[in-house]
Amino acid sequence: MTILISLLLSIVLYGQLGFNASSYYFGLTNPSWPVWILLYACTGWVAIKVLPKTRLYSFDLVFFVFILYLVLSFFVFGESSVDNFTNRLSIIIVMPYLCGRLLGQKENLSLVGSLKFMFALYLLMISFEVLRNPALVTEMDRLRLFPIGGDISDQGVSTAYNIGLNFGSMWMVFFTLWYWKFGKKTADLRSHKLLGWLIVIPLLILILGSRSSLAALAVSAAFLGLRQKFSAKKIFRLLGLGIVFVGLGYFFIPESRMVLLHEAVFLPRLLGADDSVGQCVLSGDSITARATLLSEAFRLLGKAPFLGIGAGNFGLQYCGSPEELASPHSIFAQIMVDLGLSGLFIFGMMIWLLFRRFADVIKIHAISDHHNLKIIFSLWLFVLVQIQISGNIYYDYQFFLLTGLFAGVLQNAQRVEQ
């Protein structure tokens, strides 16, 4: 049962490209539903055992306060469809959190093995498609696989993001295994192999995935570095890792991919150095579009700084085409503009309480060897940073599923220690 749950979790968290492939090749509609149904069935089975042991912690209470605030804001100020909002609230936010919260309390639950399986499956799918059609990499600005037709078509745009999420999560696991000492013998045996993957995976993301995932990796790794002092040996290894990565990227990245990298060079646009910032420029490169969206978020925040303009209203009041439940590509910015500074405070309090609880638990000597807790934390941290670059609370169920899972693993780790 534990292995099945781990596999199901990894599939719903990191298997979006596989779902797109199923729809593309076999015409399946909603191929993820059977997996979700089976996962929730397993959750119900686990709930029978863990519910009597489940405790409500401060972060649980703050989460439900945030949900209540979100609902009140929508019914007072919301302009989107009630059905659309209700479905997103339940399917994307509440149910994934509760699912993860219960499953996280299951002992010996680990995502490492199943995530490795998903990572290998991604490599096989991508390699097969690129060998069939090398122009996917050599002649396009970004890799686009399995474009689905009809009303749900995204023309393969989500490919890079899905690759970045999958590969980036795998990198975080390897980095955590390498960074935290799990005993000298284990660390020595894995050191060179892990360093190899720490070089290869960012290179693959650079060539195939999204730049936001690379930025999220860098920020997440830097934060983990604050949790424990680096030895001089590890500092030099990391510097060497960066030099090798940059060198390999320079020589092997396709020319088409350079188009996307050239955009990142013009970061002053985010600070208002570009003339287009401040205007409603939502086409062109993603840097300018993001700058416009953030600028619109702060403009709308000025209208109602404390309570916000209303849950789900950003996409209906910004300068672009009306879109229900849209986001300025950052969850913090989305919460800030929709729910105001008060809503951002509540959400930020939940994040802070989780960080504090993790710091308290990890200080206990016996828990410091609890590998799974550290790995789940690193996966959650990576997604938390990722959704500040490309995120929407009404679409990114991965964050809420991992938040619940992290909270459940925290409780389980503390209960085992006691």
Buried (B, 14 or more C-beta within 10 A) or exposed (E): EBEEBBBBBBBBBBBBBBBBBBBBEEEBEEBBEEBBEBBBEBBEEBBEEBEEEBEEBEBBEBBEBBBEBBBBBBEEBBBBEEEEBEEBBEEBBBBBBBBBBBBBBBEEBBBBEBBBBBBEBBBEBBEEBBEEEEEBBEEBBBBBBBBBEEEEEEEBEBBBBBBBBBBBBBBBBBBBBBBBEBEEEEBEEBEEEBBEBBBBBBBBBBBBBBBBBBBBBEBBBEBBBEEEEEEEEBEEBBEEBEEBBEEBBEEEBBEBBEEBEEBEEBEEBBEEEBEEBEEEBBEEBBBBBBBBBBBBBEBBBEEBEEBBBBBBBBBBBBBBEEEBBBBBBBBBBBBBBBBBBBBBEBBBBBBEBBBEBBEEBBEBEEBBEBBBBBBBBBBBBBBBBBBBBBBBBBBBBBBBBBBBBBBBBBBBBBEEEE
